[in-house]
Amino acid sequence: MKAFAVDTYGEQARFMEQEIEPGPLAPDEIRIKVEASSINPLDTKMFTGKVAVAPENGVLQGDVTGTVVAIGTDVTAFEVGDAIIAYGGGLGKRGGALAEQMDVPAVLAIKKPDALAWEVAGALPIIGLTAMEALKERAKVEPGMRVYVAGGTGGVGHLVVQLAKHFGCDVTASASSEEKAAWLQKRGVRIHLYKQETAEALLERLGHDGFDVIIDTVGGDHLQESFKLARDRGRIVSIATRTTQDLTPMHSKALALEAMFVALPLLKGKQEEMKTQSDHLQSVANLAANGTIEVVIEKTVERTIDSLQAAYEAFDNESHFGKVVVR
């Protein structure tokens, strides 16, 4: 089958077109004819060699949606011809969706709701799993909780704000432009134009002593802003903690800090956690299908060497509004 593989991971990484022979299908796997996928920060960091879990065969992208073309001998939940959504590869020993076909563990797949377009389905897996784990498993949000989302219109962030509102939280999110702020306001989210207003000024304007939960999708030095925004004994959940920071402000407020790596269950083969992830994905897919949440597609990239190369080289240097889909 045709695949777009990375020659050598690192700053000079390049995509090349290859013919790859599919391996034997494991008893608990399904084989997918790929219709769409999307680019995530994990993909671009593996591409440039910054994260050492990149797929051995060079085929990136764990998000996938498509049609089942073969099933393993132990699989009973799917049939050939089913349209599915999954996060199921693109790291370690598992190739990803930048190929004509992709093998994924059946436990991580769900049937695609008919109402979801391929592009939306391909954008959903990692951001859906990340948002649900951050809110429900780590932060354990409840109605009325004050939640701040750093990066409220990014790939993960724009889903977090909508799900937090759906769960009854009082949500505030950072935005870098008036356009992004307008999108958030339409969804009942309080706005923090962080380039114009300090963390201290925001809390004074809102009239409270801090947020119960901070969901940090930005990382880096923004963690210091999270320390300022959290109330005493508040909780910070970060999806981007590859950074060195002074934790003194965290100690002085007795804050809890949790780091997330949504790919861990797949890397480690944690079956129960993967089942939980598929349940989360089903919940988010249903909400997207019935219009409760919107999955924003920033742009769609063609499956060509030049288009992929350009998209990967630009990705980490751009401020994103939603997801970048590959189809």
C-alpha distance (Angstrom), angle and dihedral (degrees) to the residues before:
residue distance angle dihedral
M1 . . .
K2 3.80 . .
A3 3.79 117.3 .
F4 3.80 138.3 171.5
A5 3.80 105.6 -131.2
V6 3.80 133.5 179.6
D7 3.80 113.0 -115.1
T8 3.83 98.4 -150.8
Y9 3.80 125.1 -9.9
G10 3.81 114.7 -120.5
E11 3.78 142.4 76.6
Q12 3.83 91.1 -49.8
A13 3.83 95.3 46.5
R14 3.78 116.4 148.7
F15 3.80 133.7 -170.8
M16 3.79 118.7 -124.4
E17 3.78 132.0 -177.6
Q18 3.79 114.2 -114.7
E19 3.78 140.9 173.7
I20 3.80 108.2 -125.4
E21 3.78 124.8 -172.0
P22 3.84 110.8 -135.8
G23 3.79 112.8 -121.8
P24 3.80 124.4 -131.0
L25 3.81 113.8 -64.5
A26 3.81 111.6 -113.9
P27 3.83 117.5 -126.9
D28 3.83 91.9 -109.4
E29 3.82 97.0 45.1
I30 3.78 138.3 89.8
R31 3.81 126.1 -150.6
I32 3.79 115.9 -133.1
K33 3.80 130.9 -157.9
V34 3.78 97.8 -139.9
E35 3.81 118.1 -123.4
A36 3.81 101.3 164.8
S37 3.78 143.5 -9.4
S38 3.79 137.3 170.3
I39 3.79 141.2 -132.1
N40 3.80 118.7 -109.8
P41 3.82 130.4 -176.2
L42 3.81 89.3 -107.0
D43 3.82 88.9 60.6
T44 3.79 95.0 52.1
K45 3.80 92.8 44.7
M46 3.80 90.6 52.8
F47 3.82 88.9 46.2
T48 3.81 91.3 57.3
G49 3.81 94.2 41.2
K50 3.80 97.0 -110.6
V51 3.82 94.4 121.8
A52 3.80 118.1 47.5
V53 3.81 99.9 -147.9
A54 3.81 98.0 81.0
P55 3.83 118.4 145.8
E56 3.78 113.1 -87.3
N57 3.81 92.5 -135.2
G58 3.82 92.4 51.9
V59 3.82 95.3 -118.3
L60 3.80 109.2 132.0
Q61 3.83 136.7 -165.3
G62 3.78 124.2 73.3
D63 3.80 97.6 -162.5
V64 3.79 110.9 92.7
T65 3.77 141.7 166.4
G66 3.77 125.5 176.5
T67 3.79 146.2 102.1
V68 3.80 127.2 -51.9
V69 3.81 110.8 -115.4
A70 3.82 99.2 169.9
I71 3.81 138.0 12.3
G72 3.79 132.5 -153.3
T73 3.79 120.0 -114.0
D74 3.83 93.3 -105.2
V75 3.81 96.7 48.0
T76 3.80 116.3 107.7
A77 3.82 103.5 154.7
F78 3.82 96.2 72.0
E79 3.78 139.8 45.0
V80 3.79 133.0 -159.5
G81 3.80 107.4 -83.4
D82 3.82 96.5 33.6
A83 3.80 115.7 134.3
I84 3.79 108.7 -131.4
I85 3.81 143.9 -179.2
A86 3.80 122.8 -150.1
Y87 3.74 148.9 154.2
G88 3.77 99.2 -139.9
G89 3.79 118.7 138.7
G90 3.77 147.1 -17.2
L91 3.81 93.4 128.5
G92 3.78 140.3 70.8
K93 3.78 112.8 -6.6
R94 3.82 92.3 -14.2
G95 3.77 122.5 90.1
G96 3.78 119.6 -140.5
A97 3.78 141.3 -131.9
L98 3.82 98.9 -78.4
A99 3.79 87.2 97.6
E100 3.77 136.9 73.0
Q101 3.81 90.7 -102.8
M102 3.80 136.1 21.8
D103 3.81 132.2 -166.8
V104 3.81 115.7 -141.0
P105 3.81 135.1 175.7
A106 3.80 106.7 -97.1
V107 3.81 90.4 -135.7
L108 3.81 89.6 67.1
A109 3.80 96.2 50.1
I110 3.80 131.2 87.8
K111 3.78 131.8 -174.4
K112 3.79 112.0 -96.8
P113 3.81 113.3 -115.7
D114 3.80 109.1 -118.3
A115 3.80 91.6 -124.4
L116 3.82 93.4 62.9
A117 3.79 118.0 91.7
W118 3.80 116.5 -135.2
E119 3.81 91.2 -110.2
V120 3.80 92.8 54.6
A121 3.79 92.7 44.5
G122 3.80 90.6 50.6
A123 3.80 91.5 52.0
L124 3.78 96.2 49.3
P125 3.83 113.8 69.2
I126 3.81 108.1 75.3
I127 3.79 95.7 32.3
G128 3.80 91.0 46.6
L129 3.80 93.7 49.0
T130 3.80 91.9 44.9
A131 3.80 95.4 48.2
M132 3.79 93.8 47.2
E133 3.80 94.7 46.6
A134 3.81 91.8 47.2
L135 3.79 94.6 49.9
K136 3.79 104.7 32.7
E137 3.81 105.4 28.0
R138 3.79 104.5 28.9
A139 3.81 106.0 26.5
K140 3.82 94.2 26.8
V141 3.80 89.9 -151.5
E142 3.79 121.4 -156.3
P143 3.81 131.8 -171.7
G144 3.78 112.4 -73.3
M145 3.80 96.6 24.2
R146 3.78 115.9 137.7
V147 3.82 107.9 -122.1
Y148 3.80 127.2 -174.8
V149 3.82 118.9 -163.5
A150 3.78 117.8 -160.3
G151 3.79 107.1 -150.3
G152 3.78 96.9 19.9
T153 3.81 97.1 -177.1
G154 3.81 100.9 39.4
G155 3.78 123.8 107.7
V156 3.80 95.5 -82.6
G157 3.80 96.7 22.2
H158 3.80 97.8 59.7
L159 3.79 88.9 55.2
V160 3.81 93.9 44.9
V161 3.80 93.3 55.0
Q162 3.80 92.7 50.4
L163 3.80 94.6 45.9
A164 3.81 92.2 46.2
K165 3.81 89.4 53.4
H166 3.81 89.4 47.2
F167 3.82 88.6 53.9
G168 3.81 90.7 53.9
C169 3.80 100.3 -103.9
D170 3.81 127.7 147.8
V171 3.82 98.7 -118.0
T172 3.80 131.3 -159.7
A173 3.80 121.7 176.0
S174 3.77 138.2 -175.8
A175 3.79 120.0 -116.6
S176 3.80 131.4 -175.2
S177 3.81 98.9 -156.3
E178 3.78 142.3 30.1
E179 3.82 90.1 -113.4
K180 3.79 92.0 57.4
A181 3.79 91.2 43.0
A182 3.81 90.7 54.0
W183 3.82 91.2 52.4
L184 3.80 90.6 51.9
Q185 3.79 94.2 45.8
K186 3.81 91.1 54.1
R187 3.80 86.9 60.3
G188 3.79 95.0 51.5
V189 3.80 95.8 -102.1
R190 3.80 121.9 143.9
I191 3.79 112.1 -123.9
H192 3.78 131.0 -126.9
L193 3.80 111.2 -172.8
Y194 3.79 90.1 -164.0
K195 3.81 95.3 -171.3
Q196 3.79 89.3 61.5
E197 3.82 103.2 31.9
T198 3.80 129.8 47.6
A199 3.78 123.2 -134.4
E200 3.81 89.7 -109.3
A201 3.81 92.2 51.1
L202 3.81 90.9 49.5
L203 3.81 92.8 54.1
E204 3.81 90.6 46.9
R205 3.82 90.5 50.8
L206 3.79 92.6 48.6
G207 3.80 91.9 45.4
H208 3.79 100.2 -133.0
D209 3.80 138.5 104.2
G210 3.80 98.3 -114.2
F211 3.79 146.0 -59.8
D212 3.78 126.4 -62.2
V213 3.79 90.8 -141.9
I214 3.80 134.3 22.3
I215 3.81 117.4 -164.8
D216 3.81 104.9 -162.8
T217 3.80 112.2 -162.3
V218 3.82 93.3 160.4
G219 3.80 104.9 59.8
G220 3.79 126.9 -178.5
D221 3.78 116.7 76.7
H222 3.79 91.0 -11.0
L223 3.79 86.1 84.9
Q224 3.81 87.2 76.7
E225 3.81 89.0 57.2
S226 3.79 89.0 50.2
F227 3.81 89.7 56.1
K228 3.80 89.4 54.6
L229 3.81 94.4 46.4
A230 3.81 98.0 48.2
R231 3.80 121.2 89.8
D232 3.79 120.8 -126.0
R233 3.82 108.6 -66.7
G234 3.79 90.0 9.5
R235 3.79 123.9 149.9
I236 3.80 128.0 -117.4
V237 3.80 120.2 -164.0
S238 3.80 114.0 -168.9
I239 3.79 128.3 -171.9
A240 3.83 92.9 -173.5
T241 3.81 112.1 51.1
R242 3.81 101.8 143.7
T243 3.79 90.4 122.1
T244 3.80 143.7 95.9
Q245 3.80 113.8 -118.5
D246 3.82 141.5 166.6
L247 3.82 105.8 -110.4
T248 3.81 95.1 -167.5
P249 3.84 94.0 106.3
M250 3.79 89.2 50.6
H251 3.80 91.7 53.2
S252 3.81 93.6 47.9
K253 3.84 90.7 56.5
A254 3.84 96.0 37.8
L255 3.79 90.8 -123.4
A256 3.80 126.1 176.5
L257 3.81 116.4 -132.7
E258 3.80 122.7 -166.4
A259 3.80 126.3 -174.3
M260 3.79 120.4 -151.5
F261 3.80 132.3 -151.8
V262 3.77 108.0 174.0
A263 3.81 93.4 -169.8
L264 3.81 93.6 62.3
P265 3.84 97.4 94.7
L266 3.81 91.3 52.2
L267 3.81 93.1 45.3
K268 3.80 92.9 48.5
G269 3.81 97.9 36.4
K270 3.81 93.6 -121.3
Q271 3.80 100.5 172.1
E272 3.82 98.8 -171.6
E273 3.79 92.0 49.1
M274 3.80 91.0 47.8
K275 3.83 89.5 52.8
T276 3.80 89.2 51.9
Q277 3.80 89.1 50.4
S278 3.80 92.4 52.8
D279 3.81 89.0 51.0
H280 3.80 89.3 52.3
L281 3.80 90.9 48.5
Q282 3.79 91.2 50.8
S283 3.81 91.2 51.8
V284 3.81 92.9 50.4
A285 3.80 93.5 43.9
N286 3.80 90.2 53.0
L287 3.81 91.4 50.1
A288 3.80 90.8 49.6
A289 3.80 91.9 46.8
N290 3.82 93.9 52.0
G291 3.81 93.6 45.6
T292 3.81 98.2 -110.7
I293 3.80 90.5 122.8
E294 3.79 131.5 24.8
V295 3.80 123.1 -137.9
V296 3.79 105.6 -150.7
I297 3.81 116.3 -144.6
E298 3.79 108.1 -154.9
K299 3.79 94.0 -173.8
T300 3.80 142.4 -28.7
V301 3.81 120.4 -122.3
E302 3.79 121.7 -152.7
R303 3.79 118.7 -122.4
T304 3.79 94.7 -112.1
I305 3.80 129.7 117.5
D306 3.81 94.3 -116.0
S307 3.81 94.7 46.5
L308 3.80 93.6 47.1
Q309 3.80 92.8 46.1
A310 3.79 92.1 51.5
A311 3.80 93.4 45.3
Y312 3.81 93.9 50.0
E313 3.79 94.3 45.8
A314 3.81 92.0 50.6
F315 3.80 100.2 38.6
D316 3.81 101.7 86.4
N317 3.81 92.5 43.6
E318 3.80 95.5 54.9
S319 3.80 133.4 80.5
H320 3.78 105.2 -127.0
F321 3.79 131.4 -145.1
G322 3.80 104.4 -163.4
K323 3.81 125.6 -36.9
V324 3.79 137.3 -26.4
V325 3.81 108.0 -136.5
V326 3.80 127.1 -159.4
R327 3.78 117.5 -150.3
